Amino acid sequence: MNKEIKILKNGDLGRKKENKVFFPKGRIVDEKAEEDITSLLKNKSKARDMLIENLHLIQDKYKCLHAKHLTALATLMKMPLAEVYEVASFYSHFDIIDNDDKPAEITIRVCDTVTCEMMGAKKILKNLKEKYKKKNIRVVNAPCMGRCDTAPVLEIGHRHIDNVNEIKVEKIIKKKNFKPEINNYINLDLYIKKGGYKILNNCLSNKIKPKQIIKILKESNLKGLGGAGFPTGLKWELTRKEPAPRLMAVNADEGEPGTFKDRFCMETDPHRFLEGTLLAAWVVEAKVCYIYLRDEYPFINKILKDEIIKIEKKGLTKHCELIIRRGAGAYICGEESAMLESIEGKRGYPRHKPPFPVQEGLFGRPTLCNNVETLFWIRDIIEKGGKWFSDFGKNGGLGFRLYSVSGRVKNPGVKKAPAGITVNELIDDFCGGMEEGHNFKGYLPGGASGGILPASLGDIPLDFGKELDKRGCFVGSGAIVIFSQKDSMRDIALNLLEFFEDESCGQCTPCRVGTEKAVKLLKNKKWDKKLLNDLNKVMTDASICGLGQAASNPVNCVLKFFQNDIN
């Protein structure tokens, strides 16, 4: 054999072996940044589903997300850097800075959604930008903050200012008190004194059976009050039939413009909501319940955390662990499957259905999803009976609900009223009538996506289905916004479509492109009605979730009922 011919061993390519040092391409970790994040997340979970929670910790600490900190976080959580970036950039409450620039010392977010715009938000935003442009203060517009009854509203840090003006803003900035204000609420001792947690204790001691509770809920005709209106008793029953382990998720991310009734429930009587949550978890045998709370409610975050610690000490949560997860400024996460994605630490992309969350939800397990207000009524219904609740309706409605009323009325706010009440009855009997100098012209029966109706249709029952469906509208979460002769429906429709354009998650083309094109068409002096109708049909028929499917409702209604405002 020729001595020049070398017999190669398996795996030997005949090259000279080099002592190479592994170097991760594309991820150069700054040592100081790594020390900062390691220290910040000390004793914190590095699990994949904790990504958004960890991003919040960084944002709260440094008032932004520096690129070097994101790189360090990706390394620490053993995640692809691209995945960390795509999640961080998806949510509006995360501010990514790609260089060493320092963030603004103070950020002012001015709500510019429909009710606040009606009350002068645009002028306030413009004046504040001009006033603070040379100072280390950032002024930005923001979507609905869930305080429409006290519009206009803005947020400085985590401090909200209601009925805002420039003088109030200046006072808060001088005091440098940007922490959330906590209002008086029914605490644990007072709640127990009034009979709270008796039903839960009876359940935990097996004095009441799950089937009994499901039967009562079916008799009550309680529906999901987050917008979909699915029968609550049936949903609980279906969840119980799925294989264990089962989970639960509470949708406390009411981002629909005009909606603030869940905020009212949690900030005034949190234990009524928590007892309803724990009862639901007991019935479906969910061992863990995630409360997905919108980031615009930092004061409620504080209330719930404090009160959950108290009920844990009393042994009321042994059957189910309660975990609060912060949203991060994404309206789409009000859609239940997008909420589940966000809880898992991902972008809030709605999932294709089926399978439904009851079958395959959080972390692939059967999951019960309920709205805050739905759970708020559970204790009363079980105590007083299903018939007690269902007998409260009127005009064909069953039960009662909390309507969020804002706009041109004398007394806006959360109104506990019979399901099926009309907007005329709400205005006259619950809101003290219209504001002085304002005549009733039109209204949103169900927030931004529920359509717009004229005053001539003010006697339609505000309930699921029925007459509202026939008019191309729906009651949804019960957000009622009242307009007067001083409001242009053309401007209202544009404001709502700009909101949908900004909040579209971008996953599907009909919604992502459709909302953008609709806004451009609405800004034209003359509306192209045929093109708008064609665009609306595509968005409704082809969008993945309710955002794109309902985004065109305001435009359709203005074209149908408010021709004078267009012309």
C-alpha positions as CSV (number, residue, x, y, z in Angstrom):
1,M,0.0,0.0,0.0
2,N,1.2,3.5,-0.9
3,K,2.5,5.1,2.3
4,E,1.1,8.4,1.2
5,I,-2.4,7.1,1.3
6,K,-3.9,7.7,4.8
7,I,-6.6,5.4,6.1
8,L,-9.2,7.7,7.6
9,K,-11.2,6.7,10.7
10,N,-14.9,7.2,10.9
11,G,-15.6,10.9,11.4
12,D,-12.1,12.0,10.5
13,L,-12.1,14.3,7.5
14,G,-8.3,14.4,7.3
15,R,-8.1,18.0,8.5
16,K,-5.8,19.3,11.1
17,K,-7.7,19.6,14.3
18,E,-7.9,23.0,15.9
19,N,-8.8,24.0,19.4
20,K,-11.8,26.3,18.6
21,V,-13.6,28.3,21.2
22,F,-17.4,28.3,20.8
23,F,-18.8,31.8,20.1
24,P,-22.5,32.3,19.9
25,K,-23.1,34.3,16.7
26,G,-25.5,37.3,16.9
27,R,-25.6,37.3,20.7
28,I,-22.8,39.4,22.2
29,V,-23.7,39.7,25.9
30,D,-22.7,42.8,27.7
31,E,-21.2,41.7,31.1
32,K,-22.7,44.6,33.0
33,A,-26.1,44.1,31.4
34,E,-25.9,40.4,32.3
35,E,-25.1,41.3,35.9
36,D,-28.0,43.7,36.0
37,I,-30.6,41.2,34.7
38,T,-29.2,38.3,36.8
39,S,-29.6,40.5,39.9
40,L,-33.0,41.8,39.0
41,L,-34.4,38.3,38.3
42,K,-32.8,36.7,41.3
43,N,-35.2,34.1,42.7
44,K,-37.6,34.7,39.8
45,S,-38.7,31.9,37.5
46,K,-36.9,31.7,34.1
47,A,-39.6,29.4,32.6
48,R,-40.7,30.3,29.1
49,D,-44.2,31.5,30.2
50,M,-42.6,34.1,32.5
51,L,-41.1,36.1,29.6
52,I,-43.7,38.9,29.7
53,E,-43.5,39.1,33.5
54,N,-39.7,39.4,33.3
55,L,-40.0,42.0,30.7
56,H,-42.2,44.0,33.0
57,L,-39.6,43.8,35.7
58,I,-37.0,45.3,33.4
59,Q,-39.4,48.0,32.1
60,D,-40.4,49.0,35.6
61,K,-36.7,49.1,36.8
62,Y,-35.2,51.0,33.8
63,K,-38.2,52.7,32.3
64,C,-37.4,51.0,29.0
65,L,-36.0,47.8,27.5
66,H,-32.4,48.3,26.4
67,A,-31.2,46.0,23.6
68,K,-28.3,44.9,25.8
69,H,-30.8,43.9,28.5
70,L,-32.9,41.9,26.1
71,T,-29.8,40.1,24.9
72,A,-28.9,39.3,28.5
73,L,-32.5,38.2,29.2
74,A,-32.5,35.8,26.2
75,T,-29.3,34.3,27.5
76,L,-30.6,33.9,31.0
77,M,-33.9,32.4,29.9
78,K,-32.2,30.2,27.2
79,M,-34.4,31.6,24.5
80,P,-33.7,32.8,20.9
81,L,-33.0,36.5,20.9
82,A,-35.4,36.9,18.0
83,E,-38.3,35.4,20.0
84,V,-37.6,37.8,22.9
85,Y,-37.6,40.8,20.6
86,E,-40.8,39.7,18.8
87,V,-42.7,39.5,22.1
88,A,-41.3,42.7,23.5
89,S,-42.1,44.6,20.3
90,F,-45.6,43.3,20.1
91,Y,-46.8,45.0,23.3
92,S,-47.2,48.8,23.4
93,H,-46.2,49.1,27.1
94,F,-42.7,47.9,26.4
95,D,-40.3,50.6,25.1
96,I,-37.3,49.1,23.3
97,I,-34.2,51.3,22.9
98,D,-31.5,49.9,20.6
99,N,-28.7,52.0,21.8
100,D,-27.4,53.6,25.0
101,D,-29.9,56.5,24.9
102,K,-31.6,57.2,28.2
103,P,-35.4,57.0,28.4
104,A,-37.5,60.0,29.4
105,E,-37.7,60.5,33.1
106,I,-41.5,60.8,32.9
107,T,-43.9,59.3,30.4
108,I,-47.4,60.8,30.0
109,R,-50.0,58.7,28.2
110,V,-53.0,60.6,27.0
111,C,-56.1,58.5,26.2
112,D,-57.4,59.6,22.7
113,T,-60.1,57.0,22.2
114,V,-63.7,57.9,21.5
115,T,-65.1,59.3,24.8
116,C,-61.8,61.1,25.7
117,E,-61.6,62.6,22.2
118,M,-65.1,63.9,22.6
119,M,-64.1,65.6,25.9
120,G,-61.0,67.4,24.4
121,A,-58.2,64.9,24.6
122,K,-56.6,66.0,21.3
123,K,-56.2,69.6,22.5
124,I,-54.7,68.3,25.8
125,L,-52.3,66.0,24.0
126,K,-51.2,68.9,21.7
127,N,-50.7,71.4,24.5
128,L,-48.8,68.9,26.7
129,K,-46.4,68.0,23.9
130,E,-45.7,71.7,23.3
131,K,-45.3,72.4,26.9
132,Y,-42.9,69.6,27.7
133,K,-41.0,69.2,24.4
134,K,-37.8,70.7,25.9
135,K,-38.0,68.8,29.1
136,N,-37.2,65.2,29.9
137,I,-40.9,64.3,29.6
138,R,-42.4,62.1,26.9
139,V,-46.0,62.7,25.9
140,V,-47.7,60.0,23.8
141,N,-51.3,59.1,22.9
142,A,-52.7,55.9,24.2
143,P,-55.8,53.7,23.8
144,C,-58.7,53.4,26.2
145,M,-57.7,53.3,29.9
146,G,-61.0,52.0,31.2
147,R,-62.0,55.4,32.9
148,C,-64.4,56.7,30.2
149,D,-66.9,58.0,32.9
150,T,-64.3,60.5,34.0
151,A,-63.0,61.5,30.5
152,P,-60.6,63.1,29.5
153,V,-58.0,60.9,31.2
154,L,-54.3,60.5,31.2
155,E,-51.7,58.4,33.0
156,I,-48.3,59.7,34.4
157,G,-46.2,56.7,35.3
158,H,-48.8,54.5,37.0
159,R,-50.9,57.4,38.3
160,H,-54.2,58.2,36.5
161,I,-55.7,61.7,36.4
162,D,-59.4,61.9,35.8
163,N,-61.2,64.9,34.2
164,V,-57.7,66.1,33.4
165,N,-56.4,69.6,32.7
166,E,-53.0,71.1,32.4
167,I,-53.1,72.4,36.0
168,K,-53.7,68.9,37.4
169,V,-50.8,67.5,35.4
170,E,-48.4,70.2,36.6
171,K,-49.3,69.5,40.2
172,I,-48.6,65.8,39.9
173,I,-45.3,66.3,38.2
174,K,-44.1,68.8,40.8
175,K,-45.1,66.3,43.6
176,K,-43.4,63.4,41.7
177,N,-46.0,61.0,43.0
178,F,-46.5,58.6,40.1
179,K,-47.7,55.6,42.1
180,P,-51.3,54.3,41.6
181,E,-54.0,55.6,43.9
182,I,-55.9,53.0,45.8
183,N,-59.5,53.7,46.5
184,N,-61.6,52.5,49.5
185,Y,-63.0,49.0,48.9
186,I,-64.7,46.2,50.8
187,N,-61.8,44.4,52.5
188,L,-61.7,40.8,53.6
189,D,-63.0,41.4,57.2
190,L,-65.9,43.4,56.0
191,Y,-66.7,40.9,53.2
192,I,-66.7,38.0,55.6
193,K,-68.9,40.0,58.1
194,K,-71.5,40.3,55.3
195,G,-71.5,36.6,54.6
196,G,-68.6,36.3,52.2
197,Y,-67.0,33.0,51.5
198,K,-69.8,31.0,53.2
199,I,-70.7,29.4,49.9
200,L,-67.1,28.5,49.1
201,N,-66.6,27.0,52.6
202,N,-69.7,24.9,52.1
203,C,-68.3,23.7,48.8
204,L,-64.9,22.9,50.2
205,S,-66.6,20.9,53.0
206,N,-68.7,19.0,50.4
207,K,-72.0,20.4,51.7
208,I,-72.7,21.5,48.1
209,K,-72.0,19.4,45.0
210,P,-70.7,20.7,41.7
211,K,-73.7,19.5,39.8
212,Q,-76.0,21.5,42.1
213,I,-74.1,24.7,41.2
214,I,-74.2,24.0,37.5
215,K,-77.9,23.4,37.7
216,I,-78.5,26.8,39.5
217,L,-76.4,28.6,36.9
218,K,-78.4,27.0,34.1
219,E,-81.6,28.1,35.8
220,S,-80.2,31.7,36.1
221,N,-79.4,32.0,32.4
222,L,-76.2,33.8,33.3
223,K,-74.1,34.3,30.2
224,G,-70.5,35.3,29.6
225,L,-70.5,39.1,30.1
226,G,-67.2,39.7,28.4
227,G,-69.0,40.0,25.1
228,A,-69.6,36.5,23.6
229,G,-72.6,35.7,25.8
230,F,-72.0,31.9,26.0
231,P,-74.2,30.2,28.7
232,T,-72.0,30.0,31.9
233,G,-73.5,26.9,33.4
234,L,-73.0,25.0,30.1
235,K,-69.4,26.1,29.8
236,W,-68.6,24.9,33.3
237,E,-70.4,21.6,32.6
238,L,-68.4,21.1,29.3
239,T,-65.1,21.9,31.1
240,R,-65.8,19.3,33.8
241,K,-66.3,16.6,31.2
242,E,-62.8,17.2,29.8
243,P,-59.8,15.1,31.1
244,A,-57.8,16.4,34.0
245,P,-55.6,18.3,34.8
246,R,-57.8,21.3,34.0
247,L,-56.9,25.0,34.3
248,M,-58.7,28.3,34.5
249,A,-58.1,31.8,33.1
250,V,-59.9,35.0,34.1
251,N,-60.2,37.6,31.4
252,A,-59.6,40.9,33.2
253,D,-58.3,42.7,30.1
254,E,-61.3,44.9,29.2
255,G,-59.8,47.0,26.5
256,E,-63.0,47.6,24.5
257,P,-63.3,51.5,24.3
258,G,-66.1,52.6,26.6
259,T,-65.8,49.6,28.9
260,F,-65.0,50.0,32.6
261,K,-67.4,47.7,34.5
262,D,-64.8,45.0,35.3
263,R,-62.6,47.8,36.9
264,F,-65.6,48.8,39.0
265,C,-66.1,45.2,40.2
266,M,-62.5,44.6,41.2
267,E,-61.7,48.0,42.7
268,T,-64.9,48.2,44.9
269,D,-65.7,44.6,45.9
270,P,-62.7,42.4,45.0
271,H,-63.6,39.5,47.2
272,R,-67.0,39.0,45.5
273,F,-65.0,38.5,42.3
274,L,-62.4,36.3,44.0
275,E,-65.0,34.1,45.6
276,G,-66.7,33.6,42.2
277,T,-63.4,32.7,40.8
278,L,-62.6,30.1,43.5
279,L,-66.1,28.6,43.2
280,A,-65.6,28.2,39.4
281,A,-62.2,26.6,39.9
282,W,-63.7,24.2,42.5
283,V,-66.6,23.2,40.2
284,V,-64.3,22.4,37.2
285,E,-61.5,21.1,39.5
286,A,-58.9,23.6,38.2
287,K,-55.8,23.4,40.2
288,V,-54.4,26.7,39.0
289,C,-56.2,29.9,37.9
290,Y,-54.5,32.7,36.0
291,I,-56.0,36.2,36.4
292,Y,-55.0,38.1,33.2
293,L,-55.2,41.8,34.3
294,R,-54.7,44.7,31.9
295,D,-51.6,46.8,32.7
296,E,-53.7,49.9,32.7
297,Y,-55.1,48.8,36.1
298,P,-52.0,48.9,38.4
299,F,-54.1,49.9,41.4
300,I,-56.2,46.8,41.0
301,N,-53.0,44.7,40.7
302,K,-52.1,46.0,44.1
303,I,-55.5,45.4,45.6
304,L,-55.8,41.8,44.3
305,K,-52.2,40.8,45.4
306,D,-52.8,42.1,48.9
307,E,-56.2,40.4,49.2
308,I,-55.1,37.1,47.7
309,I,-52.4,36.8,50.3
310,K,-55.0,37.3,53.0
311,I,-57.3,34.5,51.7
312,E,-54.3,32.2,51.2
313,K,-53.6,32.6,54.9
314,K,-57.2,31.6,55.7
315,G,-56.8,28.4,53.6
316,L,-59.4,29.4,51.0
317,T,-57.1,28.7,48.0
318,K,-55.9,25.2,48.9
319,H,-57.9,23.7,46.0
320,C,-56.7,26.3,43.5
321,E,-53.6,28.6,43.3
322,L,-54.4,32.1,42.1
323,I,-51.8,33.7,39.8
324,I,-51.9,37.3,38.5
325,R,-50.5,37.9,35.1
326,R,-50.0,41.5,33.8
327,G,-51.1,42.4,30.3
328,A,-48.8,44.8,28.4
329,G,-51.1,47.0,26.4
330,A,-52.7,44.9,23.7
331,Y,-56.4,45.1,23.0
332,I,-56.3,41.8,21.1
333,C,-55.5,40.0,24.3
334,G,-59.2,40.5,25.3
335,E,-59.9,37.7,22.8
336,E,-59.7,34.5,24.9
337,S,-57.3,32.5,22.8
338,A,-55.0,35.5,22.4
339,M,-55.1,36.0,26.2
340,L,-54.0,32.4,26.6
341,E,-51.1,32.9,24.2
342,S,-50.1,36.0,26.3
343,I,-50.3,34.1,29.6
344,E,-47.9,31.6,28.0
345,G,-45.4,34.4,27.4
346,K,-46.0,34.8,23.7
347,R,-47.4,37.4,21.3
348,G,-51.2,37.8,21.6
349,Y,-52.1,36.0,18.4
350,P,-55.6,34.5,18.3
351,R,-55.7,30.8,17.7
352,H,-57.8,29.0,15.1
353,K,-60.9,27.3,16.5
354,P,-61.6,24.5,17.0
355,P,-60.2,23.2,19.3
356,F,-61.8,25.6,21.8
357,P,-60.1,26.5,25.1
358,V,-62.5,24.2,26.9
359,Q,-60.9,21.3,24.9
360,E,-57.3,22.6,24.5
361,G,-56.5,25.8,26.1
362,L,-53.7,27.0,28.4
363,F,-50.5,24.9,28.0
364,G,-52.6,22.5,25.9
365,R,-54.9,21.6,28.8
366,P,-58.7,22.0,29.0
367,T,-59.2,25.6,30.3
368,L,-62.2,27.4,31.6
369,C,-62.2,31.1,30.5
370,N,-64.5,33.5,32.3
371,N,-65.0,37.3,32.4
372,V,-64.7,39.3,35.7
373,E,-68.3,40.4,35.7
374,T,-69.6,36.8,35.1
375,L,-67.7,35.6,38.1
376,F,-68.8,38.7,40.1
377,W,-72.5,37.4,40.1
378,I,-71.8,33.8,41.0
379,R,-72.0,34.1,44.8
380,D,-75.4,36.0,44.7
381,I,-76.9,33.5,42.2
382,I,-75.9,30.5,44.3
383,E,-77.2,32.2,47.5
384,K,-80.5,33.5,46.2
385,G,-81.2,31.0,43.4
386,G,-81.2,31.0,39.6
387,K,-84.8,32.3,39.3
388,W,-83.9,35.3,41.5
389,F,-81.4,36.4,38.9
390,S,-83.3,35.6,35.7
391,D,-86.5,37.4,36.9
392,F,-84.6,40.7,36.8
393,G,-84.7,41.1,33.0
394,K,-87.0,43.2,30.9
395,N,-88.0,43.5,27.3
396,G,-87.2,39.8,26.9
397,G,-83.9,39.9,28.7
398,L,-82.9,37.6,31.6
399,G,-81.1,38.7,34.7
400,F,-79.3,42.0,35.1
401,R,-75.8,43.3,34.2
402,L,-73.5,46.2,34.7
403,Y,-73.6,48.7,31.8
404,S,-70.6,51.1,31.4
405,V,-72.3,54.4,30.3
406,S,-70.2,57.4,29.1
407,G,-70.5,60.3,26.8
408,R,-73.0,63.2,26.7
409,V,-75.0,62.2,29.8
410,K,-75.3,64.1,33.1
411,N,-74.2,61.1,35.3
412,P,-72.0,58.6,33.5
413,G,-70.7,55.5,35.3
414,V,-71.4,51.8,35.9
415,K,-75.2,51.2,36.0
416,K,-76.6,48.0,37.5
417,A,-79.7,47.5,35.3
418,P,-82.0,44.8,34.0
419,A,-80.7,43.0,31.0
420,G,-82.7,44.1,28.0
421,I,-83.1,47.7,29.1
422,T,-83.1,50.3,26.3
423,V,-80.7,53.2,25.9
424,N,-83.5,55.7,26.4
425,E,-84.3,54.1,29.7
426,L,-80.6,54.1,30.7
427,I,-80.3,57.8,29.9
428,D,-83.5,58.9,31.6
429,D,-83.7,56.6,34.6
430,F,-80.1,55.9,35.4
431,C,-78.0,58.8,34.1
432,G,-80.2,61.9,34.9
433,G,-80.8,62.7,31.2
434,M,-78.6,64.3,28.6
435,E,-76.0,67.0,29.4
436,E,-77.3,70.6,29.2
437,G,-77.2,71.8,25.6
438,H,-76.9,68.3,24.2
439,N,-79.7,66.4,22.3
440,F,-79.5,62.6,21.9
441,K,-78.3,61.8,18.4
442,G,-76.8,58.3,18.5
443,Y,-75.0,55.7,20.6
444,L,-72.6,52.8,20.7
445,P,-74.6,49.8,22.0
446,G,-71.6,47.6,22.6
447,G,-68.3,49.6,22.6
448,A,-66.2,50.3,19.5
449,S,-67.0,47.0,17.7
450,G,-70.7,46.9,18.5
451,G,-71.8,49.4,15.8
452,I,-73.4,52.8,16.0
453,L,-77.2,53.4,16.2
454,P,-79.3,56.6,15.8
455,A,-81.5,58.0,18.6
456,S,-84.5,56.9,16.5
457,L,-83.6,53.3,17.4
458,G,-83.2,54.1,21.2
459,D,-85.9,51.6,22.2
460,I,-84.1,48.5,21.1
461,P,-83.3,46.1,24.1
462,L,-79.6,46.1,25.0
463,D,-79.2,42.4,25.2
464,F,-77.5,39.5,23.3
465,G,-79.1,38.8,19.9
466,K,-82.6,39.8,19.1
467,E,-83.1,43.3,17.6
468,L,-79.5,44.4,17.8
469,D,-78.5,41.6,15.6
470,K,-81.0,42.6,13.0
471,R,-79.4,46.1,12.8
472,G,-75.9,44.7,12.4
473,C,-74.9,45.5,16.0
474,F,-74.4,43.7,19.3
475,V,-74.3,44.6,23.0
476,G,-70.9,42.9,23.7
477,S,-69.5,43.9,27.0
478,G,-72.2,46.5,27.6
479,A,-70.2,49.6,26.8
480,I,-72.7,52.4,26.0
481,V,-71.3,55.6,24.7
482,I,-73.9,58.5,24.1
483,F,-73.5,61.1,21.3
484,S,-75.2,64.4,20.7
485,Q,-75.9,66.8,17.9
486,K,-72.4,68.3,18.6
487,D,-70.7,65.0,17.6
488,S,-69.8,64.1,14.0
489,M,-70.5,60.4,13.3
490,R,-68.0,60.6,10.5
491,D,-65.3,61.6,13.0
492,I,-66.5,59.0,15.5
493,A,-66.2,56.2,12.8
494,L,-62.6,57.4,11.9
495,N,-61.6,57.4,15.6
496,L,-62.8,53.9,16.1
497,L,-61.2,52.6,12.9
498,E,-57.8,54.2,13.9
499,F,-58.1,52.4,17.2
500,F,-58.6,49.0,15.3
501,E,-55.8,49.8,12.9
502,D,-53.4,50.4,15.8
503,E,-54.6,47.4,17.8
504,S,-54.7,44.8,15.0
505,C,-52.3,42.1,15.9
506,G,-51.2,41.8,12.3
507,Q,-51.5,38.0,12.1
508,C,-54.1,37.9,9.2
509,T,-54.0,40.1,6.1
510,P,-57.8,41.0,5.9
511,C,-57.6,42.7,9.3
512,R,-54.0,44.1,9.1
513,V,-54.4,45.6,5.7
514,G,-58.2,46.1,5.8
515,T,-58.1,48.4,8.9
516,E,-55.2,50.4,7.4
517,K,-57.0,50.9,4.0
518,A,-60.3,51.7,5.8
519,V,-58.7,54.5,7.7
520,K,-57.2,56.0,4.5
521,L,-60.6,55.8,2.8
522,L,-62.4,57.5,5.8
523,K,-59.9,60.4,5.7
524,N,-60.9,61.3,2.2
525,K,-63.2,64.2,1.8
526,K,-65.7,62.1,-0.1
527,W,-66.2,58.5,1.0
528,D,-66.1,55.8,-1.7
529,K,-69.1,53.9,-0.4
530,K,-68.8,51.0,-2.9
531,L,-65.1,50.4,-2.1
532,L,-65.8,50.7,1.7
533,N,-68.6,48.1,1.4
534,D,-66.4,45.7,-0.5
535,L,-63.5,46.2,2.0
536,N,-65.9,45.7,4.9
537,K,-67.2,42.4,3.5
538,V,-63.7,41.0,3.0
539,M,-62.7,41.9,6.6
540,T,-65.9,40.4,8.0
541,D,-65.7,37.2,6.1
542,A,-62.0,36.5,6.1
543,S,-60.5,37.7,9.4
544,I,-59.4,35.1,11.9
545,C,-61.0,36.7,15.1
546,G,-63.6,39.1,16.2
547,L,-61.4,42.2,15.9
548,G,-61.2,42.1,12.1
549,Q,-64.7,40.6,11.8
550,A,-66.3,43.5,13.7
551,A,-64.0,46.4,12.9
552,S,-66.1,47.5,10.0
553,N,-69.3,47.7,12.1
554,P,-69.0,51.5,12.9
555,V,-68.5,52.3,9.2
556,N,-71.4,50.1,8.1
557,C,-73.7,51.8,10.6
558,V,-72.6,55.3,9.6
559,L,-73.2,54.5,5.9
560,K,-76.7,53.1,6.9
561,F,-78.0,55.6,9.5
562,F,-76.0,58.8,9.3
563,Q,-75.9,59.9,5.6
564,N,-76.1,63.5,6.6
565,D,-72.8,63.3,8.5
566,I,-71.1,61.9,5.5
567,N,-72.4,64.4,3.0
